[in-house]
Amino acid sequence: MGWPNDLGLLLYNGAKGLAYYSSQASRLFVSNAGIIVTVAVGGYLFPKQTMQGVGGAVAIRGATWLTKKVDEKYKVHVADLFDRFLMALPTSVTSGYVHASLALAKPQAAVSTARANNPQLLWVNESIATELMSPMLEETIYRVGLQEGLALGLKAVGVPVSAAAFLSVAIASSLFAAGHNLDQRHAVHREILISGIGFGLMMYVHGLPAAVVAHAANNAGVRLERALRP
């Protein structure tokens, strides 16, 4: 009877084989701990929303790729609409937009700085930082605090529910992208704007757990794409 190659190697090497496969499994877990923990915990506590979040991340990566290709070929991107709108506003409003973007980004910047400069946080690798900590922190700030707060405020002053939802997602997504890069023409801003709109829609339709999982899985996809680039 023939054994599959990996199983045959394991049986042939005995204890050494077990040690090898255990170390490989440990390395795989540690290098992807952020997304593994996020999906595992989310799947246990919020199984439906976790599946929706993973599916949403796939759609977000597809939308990001498509808008990038359209931008490269036709020089058209949704970020240009935001840019034109901001250009038409009074200087005091655009100045407030910049200050708000920087202020909202400070908590995440503080976490990143602490991780980089504190030896006690060396265990926080890129996966844990970008696929566990950042999604939870940023979704709490931008989606729960900003997006939901704006929607409630707009509805309170008489704005229709659908319009309030659209405006709150658009404003929160724009500030989310600006918090990462203020230049609307920069590739980072344009990509994160599309991601932010996706996270905002996940929050609006499926709730916070789905938005967090979508954010984590999207970041995992970005990290994988970066690793596969020649």
C-alpha positions as CSV (number, residue, x, y, z in Angstrom):
1,M,0.0,0.0,0.0
2,G,1.4,3.4,-0.9
3,W,1.2,6.4,1.4
4,P,0.8,10.0,0.4
5,N,4.3,11.6,0.3
6,D,3.8,13.8,3.5
7,L,2.2,11.0,5.5
8,G,4.9,8.5,4.4
9,L,7.6,11.0,5.4
10,L,5.9,11.4,8.8
11,L,5.7,7.7,9.5
12,Y,9.2,7.1,8.2
13,N,10.8,9.7,10.3
14,G,8.8,9.0,13.5
15,A,9.5,11.5,16.2
16,K,11.6,13.7,13.9
17,G,8.7,13.8,11.5
18,L,6.3,14.8,14.3
19,A,8.7,17.5,15.4
20,Y,9.0,18.8,11.8
21,Y,5.3,19.0,11.2
22,S,4.6,20.5,14.6
23,S,7.2,23.3,14.0
24,Q,5.7,24.0,10.6
25,A,2.2,24.2,12.1
26,S,3.5,26.6,14.8
27,R,5.3,28.8,12.2
28,L,2.1,28.9,10.1
29,F,0.0,29.9,13.1
30,V,2.4,32.5,14.5
31,S,2.9,34.2,11.1
32,N,-0.8,34.3,10.6
33,A,-2.0,34.6,14.2
34,G,-4.0,37.8,13.6
35,I,-6.4,36.5,10.9
36,I,-6.6,33.0,12.5
37,V,-7.6,34.4,15.9
38,T,-10.0,37.0,14.4
39,V,-11.8,34.4,12.3
40,A,-11.7,31.7,15.0
41,V,-13.1,33.9,17.7
42,G,-15.5,35.6,15.4
43,G,-16.7,32.3,14.0
44,Y,-17.4,31.0,17.5
45,L,-19.2,34.2,18.8
46,F,-20.7,35.5,15.6
47,P,-20.7,32.6,13.0
48,K,-23.0,34.2,10.5
49,Q,-21.4,37.7,10.6
50,T,-17.9,36.1,10.3
51,M,-18.9,34.4,7.1
52,Q,-20.4,37.6,5.8
53,G,-17.2,39.4,6.7
54,V,-15.0,37.0,4.9
55,G,-17.2,37.2,1.8
56,G,-17.2,40.9,2.1
57,A,-13.4,41.0,2.1
58,V,-13.4,39.0,-1.1
59,A,-15.7,41.5,-2.7
60,I,-13.7,44.5,-1.3
61,R,-10.4,43.1,-2.8
62,G,-12.2,42.6,-6.1
63,A,-13.6,46.2,-6.0
64,T,-10.2,47.6,-5.1
65,W,-8.5,45.7,-8.0
66,L,-11.2,46.8,-10.5
67,T,-11.2,50.5,-9.5
68,K,-7.4,50.5,-9.7
69,K,-7.5,49.1,-13.2
70,V,-10.1,51.6,-14.3
71,D,-8.1,54.4,-12.7
72,E,-4.9,53.3,-14.5
73,K,-6.7,53.1,-17.9
74,Y,-9.3,55.9,-17.8
75,K,-8.0,58.2,-14.9
76,V,-11.3,57.9,-13.2
77,H,-11.8,57.1,-9.5
78,V,-14.4,57.8,-6.8
79,A,-11.6,59.6,-4.8
80,D,-11.7,62.3,-7.5
81,L,-15.4,63.1,-6.6
82,F,-14.4,63.5,-3.0
83,D,-11.5,65.7,-4.0
84,R,-13.7,68.0,-6.2
85,F,-16.3,68.2,-3.4
86,L,-13.6,69.3,-0.9
87,M,-12.1,71.8,-3.3
88,A,-15.5,73.4,-3.6
89,L,-15.9,73.8,0.2
90,P,-14.8,76.9,2.2
91,T,-11.2,76.8,3.5
92,S,-12.4,76.5,7.0
93,V,-14.2,73.3,6.2
94,T,-11.3,71.7,4.4
95,S,-9.0,72.7,7.3
96,G,-11.4,71.1,9.7
97,Y,-11.4,67.9,7.5
98,V,-7.6,67.7,7.6
99,H,-7.5,68.2,11.4
100,A,-10.3,65.6,11.9
101,S,-8.4,63.1,9.7
102,L,-5.2,63.6,11.7
103,A,-7.0,63.4,15.1
104,L,-8.9,60.2,14.2
105,A,-5.7,58.6,13.1
106,K,-3.8,59.3,16.3
107,P,-4.9,56.2,18.3
108,Q,-3.7,53.8,15.6
109,A,-0.5,55.8,15.1
110,A,0.2,55.6,18.8
111,V,-0.3,51.8,18.8
112,S,2.0,51.4,15.8
113,T,4.7,53.6,17.5
114,A,4.5,51.7,20.7
115,R,4.8,48.4,18.9
116,A,7.9,49.7,17.0
117,N,9.6,51.2,20.0
118,N,8.7,48.9,23.0
119,P,10.8,45.7,23.3
120,Q,8.0,44.1,25.3
121,L,5.8,44.2,22.3
122,L,8.1,42.3,20.0
123,W,5.6,39.4,20.1
124,V,3.1,41.6,18.2
125,N,4.0,40.6,14.6
126,E,2.6,42.1,11.4
127,S,-0.3,39.7,11.3
128,I,-1.4,40.4,14.8
129,A,-1.0,44.2,14.3
130,T,-2.8,44.5,11.0
131,E,-5.3,41.6,11.2
132,L,-6.4,41.7,14.8
133,M,-5.5,45.0,16.6
134,S,-5.9,47.5,13.8
135,P,-9.3,46.2,12.6
136,M,-10.8,46.2,16.1
137,L,-9.4,49.7,16.9
138,E,-10.2,51.3,13.5
139,E,-13.6,49.8,13.1
140,T,-14.5,51.0,16.6
141,I,-13.3,54.6,15.8
142,Y,-14.5,55.0,12.2
143,R,-17.5,52.8,12.0
144,V,-19.0,52.7,15.6
145,G,-18.0,56.2,16.7
146,L,-17.9,58.2,13.5
147,Q,-20.2,56.5,11.0
148,E,-22.9,55.5,13.5
149,G,-22.6,58.9,15.3
150,L,-23.0,60.8,12.0
151,A,-26.0,58.7,11.0
152,L,-27.7,59.3,14.3
153,G,-26.9,63.1,14.2
154,L,-28.2,63.4,10.6
155,K,-31.4,61.6,11.3
156,A,-31.9,63.7,14.4
157,V,-32.0,66.9,12.3
158,G,-34.5,65.4,9.8
159,V,-32.3,63.8,7.1
160,P,-34.0,60.7,5.6
161,V,-32.6,57.4,6.8
162,S,-31.2,56.3,3.4
163,A,-29.5,59.7,2.9
164,A,-28.1,59.7,6.4
165,A,-26.7,56.2,5.9
166,F,-25.1,57.2,2.5
167,L,-23.6,60.4,3.9
168,S,-22.3,58.8,7.1
169,V,-20.6,55.9,5.1
170,A,-19.1,58.4,2.6
171,I,-17.8,60.8,5.2
172,A,-16.4,58.1,7.5
173,S,-14.7,56.3,4.6
174,S,-13.1,59.6,3.3
175,L,-11.7,60.4,6.8
176,F,-10.5,56.8,7.1
177,A,-8.6,57.1,3.9
178,A,-7.3,60.5,4.7
179,G,-6.1,59.2,8.1
180,H,-3.8,56.9,6.2
181,N,-2.8,59.4,3.5
182,L,-4.2,62.9,3.0
183,D,-3.5,63.1,-0.7
184,Q,-6.6,62.0,-2.6
185,R,-4.5,61.4,-5.7
186,H,-2.1,59.0,-3.9
187,A,-2.5,55.3,-4.6
188,V,-2.7,54.5,-0.8
189,H,-5.5,56.9,-0.3
190,R,-7.5,55.7,-3.3
191,E,-7.2,52.0,-2.3
192,I,-8.1,52.6,1.3
193,L,-11.0,54.7,0.3
194,I,-12.5,51.8,-1.5
195,S,-11.8,49.5,1.4
196,G,-13.3,52.0,3.8
197,I,-16.5,52.1,1.8
198,G,-16.6,48.3,1.9
199,F,-16.1,48.2,5.6
200,G,-18.8,50.9,6.0
201,L,-21.3,48.9,4.0
202,M,-20.5,45.8,6.1
203,M,-21.1,47.8,9.2
204,Y,-24.4,49.2,7.9
205,V,-25.8,45.9,6.6
206,H,-24.3,43.3,8.9
207,G,-23.0,45.0,12.0
208,L,-19.6,45.5,13.7
209,P,-18.4,41.9,13.9
210,A,-18.8,41.5,10.1
211,A,-17.0,44.9,9.5
212,V,-14.1,43.8,11.8
213,V,-13.7,40.4,10.1
214,A,-13.9,42.0,6.6
215,H,-11.2,44.5,7.7
216,A,-9.0,41.7,9.0
217,A,-9.4,39.5,6.0
218,N,-8.9,42.4,3.6
219,N,-5.6,43.2,5.4
220,A,-4.6,39.5,5.2
221,G,-5.3,39.6,1.5
222,V,-3.1,42.7,1.1
223,R,-0.3,41.1,3.0
224,L,-0.6,37.9,0.8
225,E,-0.5,40.0,-2.4
226,R,2.6,41.8,-1.2
227,A,4.3,38.6,-0.3
228,L,3.5,37.1,-3.8
229,R,4.8,40.1,-5.7
230,P,8.0,39.3,-7.6
